[in-house]
Amino acid sequence: MAARWHALTDAYHDTPLLRRFAVLLVVVLAFLFPVFMGSVGVDDATFAEVYVLLALGLNIVVGFAGLLDLGYAAFFAIGAYTAALLASSHFAVNRTSFHSLLLTVGPGGIHVNFFVLIPLSALVAAFFGILFGAPTLRLRGDYLAIVTLGFGEIVPKVVENLGDGNSLGLPNITNGVNSITGVDSPPNIDLGPIHWTFQTNDPRPWYYLGLIIVIISVIIIYRLRDSRLGRSWVAIREDEIAAAHAGINITGTRLTAFALGAAFSGFGGLLEASRLANVSYDQFLFTVSVTILTMVILGGIGSIPGVIVGGIVIAYMTQTWLTTVASWVHSLGDGLHKGPEPVSTIGAWLQSLPVTSAKPMIFGIILVGIMLLRPAGLWPEQRRARELHPDTEKTLEEEQAELYTVRTGEI
Amino acid sequence: MDVIIAGLVLGALYAIVALGYTMVYGIIELINFAHGDVFTFGAFVAIPILNRLVNQNDFNVPVGQSIFAVTVSVLAAAALCGILGVVIERIAYRPLRNAPRLAPLITAIGVSLILENALFQWQGGLPVFTPVAISRSTYTILGSPITNVQILVIVVAILMMVALDLFINRTNLGKAMRAVAQDREAASMMGINVDRIIAVTFLVGSALAGAGAVFYLLYEGSVGYNSGFTLGLFAFTAAVLGGIGNIRGAMLGGIVIGLISSWIESLGNGSGTEWYEPVIFATLVLILVFRPAGLLGTNTTEKV
């Protein structure tokens, strides 16, 4: 434990002063954000936090391990349904109720404490990650893409089909097309100056809870990336055969990436389920997987700050910006429509331009455009950027100098 | 027997789409996610043509008119889809030929999103219906009814596959394609224009999808903007089942998947229609786990 702590403080001391300051500033601003914003703004920001969490998780799979997962929303769904089934009145148990701090069981349903659900939802999602991953991760990368796409289609379908009176004659497990409503909120928190009551009309406690989970996740993911495991992921991504010859267990290492990625999506699912207080199978369709993938690609594959920025940008785009842009374009069209002939045709065209429903097309353009023009993303990871544009004289010299110092131990 | 006939027809359609996947995968090892949407595009091209050439209120279309309308729409759909396929390859895949494996896969999914949304903007979110282009008549085979459209789909699919098989195995262009699939570098040293051959592969695969889409339309009567995507996934499953990269395997896989899905769909109390999608995907996973090379494929080691 002490060694771990030292590693963490060392990492802190190794960071340049300016960067340390920048990170601190961002965190402080993030905490002050609700003070300046109205409750709608904070609600959007909480939505963005959930998606940043998901993007960070997918980044482990796609960015670090280089596995294209097109069904990531499946794990989001699993996390959300774990929370919904274990913290709502859905499963009524016909016996005298049992009540404790962490767990309540009875005719009023199963209610597990939110703080127990945090590790639990991650564990369940990771379990399914292993279940899906174990048979398929032996496959080559592109087969994996299609298999995960398949899982992404199966999971919502199974949830949809296992409702009341389902055709297999099973009991009502997921409530099917009727969503599960009344998912528990986290318990109220009273710590000195902090009084958080989780209610639907006040988004601020949700925002802070999400922020804390995101910050902890970012720290964990940074530590993971620089660990032996994280370096194995990158090694496999870069050259599977070379990695195998260096003694890395390919399937096992990939499986940990898959399971850990799923675990973070489990957190996201829990947060989303309790924030919205209801879950439905159609919140987790293919579009969600694609949205998260676009965040990772836009920000920069493998780059943690990039993925955070990408997540925020795309989340805001889907929540508010598209509607705003649509109203701008349409009012511009209204103005031009009154003008003389060629202008008025353009105006009419702008009036009917379907900005909001073109979301998938915008995602598609981002995916294709980034891969063609700037494959390392908006905020590239340094190592990745070097891999994609190697061998200019200078970088080559730098790399060789680095190699030399490492070899002779002159750091 | 009804189930078998429906399965064969469905399987024939899957097989036509699977050919496009398997050809592209065979030659550049890329899952062309956009292929299913190219298929939908073909159907959407055919709809206005059929509307124009067939009297929409008349259920008794003269045979000559049917043949003319279907031929024109098949040619138009195949031509436009072929062009679309080549354009997609040129824009989204060719610049990434030497990039890491992940890059073209991501552009493939991006192109699929763009196409699907464009189709949605064009025709809206509801299924689009076609007029009856061929008046139905029903025959009986072994005690089960079979319509002339079903017979047509099966016959056309067989003809297409035979033609493609001859093209791949008997013509110079086909030989060049096989050479590029086997070893791109060596093929280019032998004077084969690799980029051109890859473009031809996309042209042929997409044109087949376009033609197949017209017959799908005739058989189903309607198509939605996202029909192609799901159908594409099933067709890909068929291609994997048959052994990806293997043309005859894709045909066999298509038929098998068609039979499986129509059999499951026929199961009682509605469980079939609810569960056939998960079952097909589960089939895909099982094949990949136990026999990744497919039914007709040979185990190949990954190229280094």
Interface residues (C-beta under 8 A of the other chain):
Chain A: V62 G66 L68 L70 P135 T136 R138 L139 R140 G141 D142 Y143 A145 I146 V147 L149 G150 F151 E153 I154 K157 V158 E160 N161 N166 S167 L168 I241 V290 L293 I297 I301 P354 S357 A358 K359 P360 M361 F363 G364 I365 I366 L367 V368 M371 L372 P375
Chain B: E29 L30 I31 I91 A92 P95 L96 A99 P100 R101 L102 A103 P104 L105 I106 T107 I109 G110 V111 S112 L113 I114 L115 E116 N117 A118 F120 Q121 L233 F236 V240 N269 G270 S271 E274 W275 E277 P278 F281 A282 L284 V285 L288 V289 P292 E302 V304
